[in-house]
Amino acid sequence: MITSGKPEEGVISMQALVQELLQVSQDIRHVAVNRNGELVRAQRQNFSSAGSSEWETFEELVLNPTLLTMVTQHGRAHHRGCISAVIRYGDIEVLLIPVTNGCVSLGLELNAHPIQIRQKVRQILDEKLNPSEHKPWSQSPLISIE
């Protein structure tokens, strides 16, 4: 279970979760977790964002969840669901992973391996979030938008 306030024993804060996800791979530039409208994000020190803080907040609170909702609805109708989507922009790939009441967004280097990263991230999410909220995702397809 995750909390945004003072962590209790056995509970991880969203900040700690974001930091743990950032350590999954050196190919991860930044991580954002949006649950219940609360946004926590972090980026590597050697990475400077090209966008403004306001735009990045809009992207994480509105754009990414909307894209993921559309892809998920299509996936439910035709492909047994959606466990992630990869969007390639000019110099970055963004890996979106749905979680209950939100989504996780990871900015990846272009040479990253999103499926491998997704599997590691999913393991962490399944351990840290309430396990009853999640299904085993490892066999589900990756939807890629370029």
N, C-alpha and C positions, 0 to 999 in steps of 0.2 A: 504494500500500500504506500502511496506517496502523499506527502503533505507539503504545503508551501510554508507553513508556520514552523514553530519550534518542533524539531523531530522528537518523537518518543522512541523508546526502545523498540527495535524491530521495524521502524518506519524510516524511510529514506526521504530526504527533502528533494524537491524538484531540482534545486541547484546541484545537489550531489548527483542526481541522476544525469543531468546534462553534462557534468564534468566526466562522469563514468563513460557516457556514450562518446564523448569527444576523444577518449583514449582508445576506442576500439581499433582505429586505424589512423596512420599518419596521413592518409588520403582524405580524411574528413576535415574540411575547412571550418565549418560551423555547425552547431546543433541548436535546434529550437524545439521546445516541448510546449504545446498548447493544450491544456486540459481545462475544461469548464471555463473557457475564456481567459484563463490565467496563462500568461506567456513568460517563459524563462528561456534565455538563450545565452550562448557563449561561442566565442570563436578563437581560433589559434592566434597566438600573438604575432606570428609572421604573416598573417593574412589581413589585408585591409579591404574592407567592403567598398564596392563601387556605389552603393545606394545610400540614400539618406536614412537616418534612424526612423523617421516617420514612414517612409516607404517600406522599410524592412518590417516594421510593426504591422502595417497594413497587409503586407505579403503573408506574414505568419498568422494573423488573426482572421483574415478574410479570403485572400486569394488562394493560398494552399489548401485550407479546409474545403473551399468551394470546388476546386479542381478535384480533390480527393473524393468528395461526395459524388460528383458526376461520374468519375471513373468507377467508384464502388457500386453505384446504382447500375451502371452498364454491366459491370462484372457479375453482379447478382442475377441479372436477367439472362446472361448468356454464358458465363464462364465459372460458375460455382463461387463467385465472390472475387474480392480484390484484397491482396495483402500489402501491395506497395505499388507505387508508380514512380517512374524516373522521367524527369523533364530535363532535357539538355538545352541550356542557354549557350551563348557564345563561348564562354570560358569556364563553365561550371555545369555539373549535373546536380540536380536536386532530387534526393530520394525521399519520398513521402510515405510514411507508414501510419495507417490508422490505428488509433487506440480508443478505448471507450471514452466518449465525451471529448474527443480531440484528435490531434495528430502530432507525429514527430517528424521533423524536417531536418535533413542532413545535407549540407552542401559538400559535394565531392569533387575532387580533382578529376579531370577528364580521363586519366588513365586508371582510375579506381575500378574495382570489381563490385558493382552494386549488389549483386546477389549474395556474394560472400559477406559483405558488410551487413546487408539486411538480416542474414541468418544470425550473425553475432549480436546485432542490436535486438532482434526479436527475442533471443535467449535472455538478454538482460531485462527487457521489458516484461517478459513472462515471469521472471524471478522477482522483480521489484514491484510490479503492479499486482493487484489481486488476481491470482491465477484463474479464478472462476470467470473472470472477465474475458479471457482469451481462449482461442482454439489453437491447436498445433498448426502452424503456418508453413512449415518447411516444404510441403508438397505443392503449394499454391503457385500459380504463375506470376511472373513479373510483367506489368504493363508498362511499356516504354512509349513516351511521347517525344518526338524530336521535331 
